[in-house]
Amino acid sequence: MNNDLQNLKPQILWHYFDEVLRIPRPSKKEEKIRAYLVDFARQHNLECHEDATGNVLIRKPATQGHENRPGIVLQSHMDMVCEKNGDSTHNFDTDPIEAYVDGDWVKAKGTTLGADNGMGVSTQLAVLASNDLEHGPLECLFTVDEETGLTGAFGLQQGFLQGKTLLNLDSEDDGQFFIGCAGGIDTVIKFPYRKELIDPKLHYFQVQVKGLAGGHSGDDINKGRANAIQLLARLLYRLDEASPLRIASFNGGNLRNAIAREAVACIGVNADQASGLAADVARFKTLFAQEYKATEPALDVVLTEIPKPEILMKQEDGRALIYALNACPHGVLRMSDEIKDFVETSTNLASVATQDRFVLICTSQRSSVESAKHFAAQRVAACFKAIGAQTEHSEGYPGWKPNANSPILKLVLDTFRDLFHEEGKALAIHAGLECGLFSEKYPDMDMVSYGPTMRGVHSPDEKVSISTVERFWKLTVELLKRF
């Protein structure tokens, strides 16, 4: 076991978290973790089922004397967001996550930690492996591909679960209990561009925006963080206004559910512009640093002279791309009128990738109001349709309507108060939870989502609070005993 984790409590939970960290589990590549779960069930003589989508369900009988209690479902997702720093050589398909302890936090070296949702998976495994807990009939559901499509939740069949109450272990704030979430939809754009041969008279540079905080495109969208794609597009727009430039490529961001932390463009400029380009870029770096001094202390803009690239975008196509990226909305579009400080609708300009004959742009929209979700997607699409791009919307997923009278919520809040002598908060979250889809398949399912405190999820800054993991475990064990 990782030396940094072996002395943490509860030991059984951290033991399984350490095992999960060793298993590669990118979204849509959950074969290894799925095989581990099936083998775990076999070793512990537990009933195990897999469905056609790849979800795994492990059942554990009630402890003696609790056989007549109603069943309860613990649920988490197997996959993790795979983000790393630019200088990291980590291979998420093969390498274990390198975790270490820093005060009250467990972090990873240069990559996402995967506590989202490895902490939920580990808790389920610890419950299944424990022989000293009290509980009724127990089901542990492990779903696939939550992060990039909610595929497992979409594919879950009616009748797969027997329990009527579900604890979703996929939230990130100790003492906050979620009973509602936003729905979401993805808008994907293909912008075809024409190629031209390199102009030998131009000077060529790489402009990079890096060092941003990034974060979750739902939970962190209202925290005032910069988007690297937006900043780079803004810089190129202003440079082109002063003296026309040429675009060879534009790349930035990575995952649709993460705020873009880095972006880079290869550009060509004439000799007159080249001589003053470093000073121009330095001015923008200072300007951006002033605007985002509270939220982006590590923001950096770097200019590097490069060899001639192979091709250029036709000038009007490169310019159209920069115009559209500047016009594309990003961030909070509307706050809720009903829930204080709650984001109703937002959009994330997630990634840009220059490919052979087109630029691929991925965005995602979220809203707790279905019509507003679709209007946000329409707004994003309109920016790119105006320059002749092809746009496509995903099927999307529904929100989860809060039920303030939920019996499991009352039990959770009462138990939290009894254990820790403080009041928990019932909230809705501006992020996609699988509960929205579960409620479609199981309309009578009573659900609540909770977890230990995590920060920086979906970025290499991800960390989980050790002290709140212990509280999370105590609460879960007590809920199973009382339910």
N, C-alpha and C positions, 0 to 999 in steps of 0.2 A: 504493500500500500504506500502511496505517496507519503513521505515523511512529514510533510507540512499538514496533511489531513488526518493522520492516524490518531492524533490526540484530541481531535475535536469531538464535541458531543452534540447530538446523540451518536455514539460510535457506529451503530448499525446503519444509520442513514448515510453517514459520511463514507462508510465502507462501500456501500453500493454506488454512491456518487463517484467515488474513485474508479470503480469498475466501469461505470457508464462513460467516464471521460476517456477511457482507453479504447472505446469502440467508435469507429468512424460512423457518423450518422447524418450526412448532409440531406437536405430535403430531396425527396425522390430517389434516394440511395440508402434506404433503411434496411437493406438485406441483412447486414451484420447484427444490428441491434435486434431485429426481429428474430433472427436465429438464436441470439442470446436469450431472449425472453422465453421462447419455446423450450429451450434446453433448461432454463431456470425452473419452469413449471414441471418438467419431467423429473428433475432432481429433487424437487420438493413434493412430488406425488400430488400435484394439483391439476384439476381439470383445465384444459387449455383448448381454445378454438381460434382459428384464423378465418377471416372472411375473404371474399374475392378481391377486395381492395387492398388487403395487406394489414388491416387492423388485427390486433391480438387481444383476446379476452381471456383472463385467468380468473377462475373461480376458487374461492376458499370457503369451506364449510364454516358454519357458526361455531363458536366455542361452546363448550358444555354449559347447558342451562339457558342458552340464548337462541336455540334453534327456531323458536316460534316468532322471533322478531322479524320485522320487515327487512328486506334486502337493501343494501346501499351500494352505490357504484362510486369508485374512485377513478378519476380519469386524467390523463395527461397525454402529450404527444411525444413521439419518439425523436423527431427530427430537430435539428438546430440550425440557426442562421450561421453561415460560414463567412465571416469577415476577418480580414487580417490587415496589419499595417503594411505599407508599401515595401518595407525592407525585410519582411518575414518570408522565410522559405518553407513555411508549414504547408503540408499537403493534407487537406481535409479528408481525402479519400483513403489515406493510409496511416496518417500519424495520430498518435494520442494527443489530447489537449494537455498542455503543461500548466498545471495549476500551482499556485503558491499562496501563502497567507501573508496579508499585510494588515496588521492590527486586527480590526473586527471584520475584515473583508477577505474573501477568497477571490483571487483574480487569475487571469491567464496571461502567459507570456506572448504578447504580440498578436493575439487572436481573440475572437469571442470565446467566452468560457463555456457556454452551453448550459448554464444554470436554467435558462429558458429553453426547454422545459425539463432539462435533466434533473432538476431538483424534484419536480413532480414524479418523474419516473422512479427516482431513487427512493422516494417516500413510499410509493406503492410497493416496491420490492422489499423494503424494510418491513412494511406491514405484513406482507405475504410470508416473509421468512420468520417473523417473530412467533414465539410460542407462549408469550406471557401477556398477550393483549386480550381484552374482552370485546367481542363484536358479534353481530348477527351475521346472516349469510352475506358474503362479500364478493363483489365483482371488481376486478381491476381492468379497465379498458385503456389500451395503448393505441393511439391513432397515428397514422402516417401523414406526412406531407402537410402539416398544419401551416407552416411558414410561407409556402409559395402557392397555396391553392386550396387549403382546407379539404384536400382530396379525401382523406380518411373520413372526415365528418360527412362530406357529401355522399360517400359510398356506403355509410353505415346503414344496414338494413333494419327495418322494423322487425322486432322479435328477437334480435341478437342479444339484447339486454333484458334481464328479468326484473331488476330493481326499479323502483319508481322515484328514487331520490339520488341525485348525482352531486358529488363534490368535484368541481373542476379545479385542479391544482396548478393553475397557469396564470396567477396574478402576481404582482410585484411590489406590494406595499403591506407591510405588517399592520394589522389592525384595520385594514380596509377590505370590505367584503362586497363583491360585485354581483349585482342582480340584473344587469342589463348591459348591452354593448351596441356599438355601431355596426351597421352593415357596410359592405364594401364592394368595389368594382374596379377592375383594371382597364386602363385605356392604353393600347399599344399602337405605336405609330411607325410606319415605314416611309421614309422620305427618300425617293429615288434621286440621285444626283448624276450629273454628267461629268466625265473625266476630261482633263486636259493634260497635255505634256508639261513637264516642269519648265518654268521660265528661268534660264540660267542667269539672268540679270538680277534676280531677286536674292535677298538674304533670308535664310530660313532659321526659325527659332521654335523652341518649345516653351509654351507658357503653362505653368502648373499652379493650381490652387490646392493647397493641402493643409493638414493640421487641424481640420475642423472637428467638432465634437460628434457630429452625426447623431445617431440614436434612432429610436423607434418612430416610424412615420405616423403612429397614432398617439402613443403616450407622450411623445416629446415634441409634437408638432406645434404646440402653443408655448414653447419655452424660449422662443426668440433666437433659435440657432440658425446659422447661415446654411445655405445650400451651395455646395461648390460649383455645381453646374450653372446655377443662376449667376454667381459672382463672375465666373469665367466668361459667360455669354455677355454679361454687362460690360466687362472690360473690353472684349473684342468689338462690341458695338461702338464703344466710344473711340477706340483706336481707329476703326474703319471710317468713322465720321471725320476724323482729323486728316487721315490720309488712307486711301483705299488699300486694303490688305487682301491676301488670298488665304483660303482655308485648305489645308491638306487633310486634316482629320480632327475630330473632336470626340473625346471619350471621357466619361465620368460616371461616378456612382457604380452600384453593383446590383443590389437587391431592391425589389419593388417596395418592400416594407421597411427600408432603411433610408434615412436622410443622407444624401450624397455628401461624403466627407472629402473626396478628392476629385479633381477634374483636370484634364490636360488637353491642350490643342497644339497642333503643329501648323505654323503659319508662315507665309512668305510676305516680305515687305520690300519696298524699294530702298535704294542706298540712303537717300535722305532720311527716311523714317528709321532705318536701322541704327543710325548714329545716335538718335535720341530715344530709342525704344527702352533701354534700361531705366532711364530717368522717368519715362511715362509709366512703366510698370511699377516702379518704386512709389510713385505718387498714388497709384491705385491701392497698393498694399497699405500705405498709411491711411488712406481714406476708409478702406474696409475695416482696418484695425480700430479706427475711431468709432465707426458705426456699431461694431460688434465687440467692443472692449469688455462688456460684462459677460458675454456668453461664449466668445471664441478667443481666449487668451493665447492660443497656440497657432492662430491663423497665419499662413505664410503664402506668399506669391513668388514664384521662382521663374526666372527667365534664363534659358540656356540656348546657346547657338548650336545648331545641329547640321549634319550633312543634308544634302538635297534629298527630299523624299521622292518616291517613285512617281506620284501623280499629284495633281491639284484638282480640287473641285472647280467646276466652271464658276466664274466669279459671281454670277447672279444666283447660283444655287447655294454657294457658301454663305452669301449674304442673307438669302432667304432663311436659311437654317438659323443663323444668329438672330434674325428678327423674331422668328417664331419662338425660340428659346427664351428671349427676353419677354415676349408677350405672354408666354404660358404661365398661368397662375401656379403658385406654390404656397402652401401654408394654410392657416385658418381662413375659411371663407365666411363662416357665421358661427357666433356663439349661441348657446341655447337661451331661449327666453324663459324656460321653465326651471332649469337647474342651474344654480349659481356656479360660475366659473367652469362650466362644462362646454366643451367644444361640440357643436352640432354637426358642422360640415367642414371638411378639409380636403386638400389634394396634395400629393407628393410627386414632384418631378424627380423620379428615382434614378434613372440611368440613361446614358447616351452612349451608343457604340457605333463607330464608323466601320461598315463592312464593305464588301467588294463593290457593290453598285447601289447601295442604299445605306441610310443612317437609321438605326433602330433606336427608338425612344420609348422607354417604359415609364408609365405613371400609374398611380393608384389614387382612388377617391374613397372617402369614408363619410358616412352620415347616419345619424339616428332617425332621419326623415327620408323615406324611400324616394320621394320625388326630388328632394334636394340632392341626393346621391347621383341620380341620373342627370340632373342639370349640371352638376359639377363636371361630370364626365363629358357632357356636351360642350361645355366651355373649353375644356382642354382640347377636345377633338377639333373644334372650330379654329383654334390657333394654327393647327397644322394643315387642316383642309384648305385654308386660305393660301397655302404655298404649294398645293398640289399633292400633299402627302396622303397615303392610305391610312385610315384609322380603323381600329377594331376594338370592340368592348368584350370583356369576359362575361361569363354568365353571372358573375357576382354572387354575393351571399347575403342572407338576410340579417337584420339586427335581432336582438334579443330584448323583448319588451319587459321592463321591470315589473315585479310583483312584490309590492311592499308588504303584502300579507303572507308571504311564503313561510310555511312551517319550518323548513330547514334554516331559513334566515334567522328566525326567532331563536332556534336552538343554538345556532352559531354565536349570535350576539350574547345570549345568556351565558353560554359556556365560556366565551372569551372574557366576559366581565367577572365570572366566578374565579377563573384561573389567574387573571392578571390585574384585577381590581381597577380596570379602566374600561371606558366605553369604546366599542368598535363602531365603525362608520359603514353604513350601507350606501353604495354608490353605483352609478353606471360608468362605463369606461369607453373612451373614444378609441377603441381598437376592436379588431375582429376576434371574437371568441367562438370556439366551436359550439358553445351552448346555443347560439342562434339556430344552427342547423339541427342540433339535437332536439330542440323544441318543435321543429317541423316534423321530425320522424316520431317523436314521443311527446305529443301535446300535453300529456298529464305529468310529465317529468318535472319534479321540483328541484331547482338547481341553485347553487351558489358557487362563486369562484373566489379563491383566496390563495395566498402564498407568502413566502418570506420576502423581505425587502431586497430588491435588486436595483442596480443603477447601470446606465449605459448599455442596456440590452440592445442587441443587433449591431454592436460596434465592438472593437477590440478593447474598449474601456469597460466592458461588462464586468460586474462584480456582484457578489451576494454577501449579505450581512450574516456573519456566523451566529451572533446572539439571537437574531430573529428566526434563523433556521431551527434553533432549539425550541423557541416558542411555537413555531409552525408545527413541529412534531408533537409537542405536548397537546396542542389544540386538536390536532387530527386524531390522536390516540383517545382523547377524552370524548370527542364527538362520536367515535365508533362505539365507545362504552355506553354513552347515554342514549344513542339513537334507538 
